[in-house]
Amino acid sequence: MYGCQGPVVLGRLARMTTHRATKPTATPSQPVERVLMAGLILAVLAGVGWIVGMIYTVMGW
């Protein structure tokens, strides 16, 4: 009963394509990445400054 036609749904899932699109090479010289890195660095510096300010405030109490 199971051996006549085989698993139809599993057969469709097994036939997947193996083609993958090439990934673009990301270089730091791209302007978008420079702006993104600058924004991330500024965000980290702002976060560290906020933490230091909170510690200073709590120590002052």
N, C-alpha and C positions, 0 to 999 in steps of 0.2 A: 504494500500500500504506500509506504513512504519512498520506496526505491524506484518507482516508475518515472516520475518526472523530476525528482530532486527538489531541493529547496529553491524555489523561484525567487523569493525575496532576498535570500542570502546571496544568490548568484548576482543579483543586481547590485548589491552593496559591495561585492568583491571586485566589480569592474570599475574601479576608480581611475581617474586620469593621473598620470605621474608627471605631467608637465607643470613646471613652476616658473613663474615670471622671474626674471633676473632682478635682484635688488639693486637699487641705485647706490652708487658709492657715495657715502657721506663724508665730505671733507670739511674741516673747520673753516675753510676760506669762504664758505657760502654765507651770504649776509643774513639769512633767516636764522641760521644756527648761531651766529655771533650774537644776534639780538636776544635769542632765547637763552643762551648761556649767560649773557650779561644780566638778564632779568632774573634768572635763577640765583646767580651770585648775589645780586642785590636783595633778593628775598631772604636768602640765608643770612646775610649780614643784618638785615632788619630784624629777623627772628632772634639772632644772637644778642643784638642790642636790646631788644625787648626783655629777654630773659635776664640779662645783666641788670637792666633797670629795675626789674621786679625784685631781684635779689638785693639790690642796693636799698630799695624802698622798705623791704621787710627787715633788713638789718638795721635800718634807721629807726624803727619803732622801738 
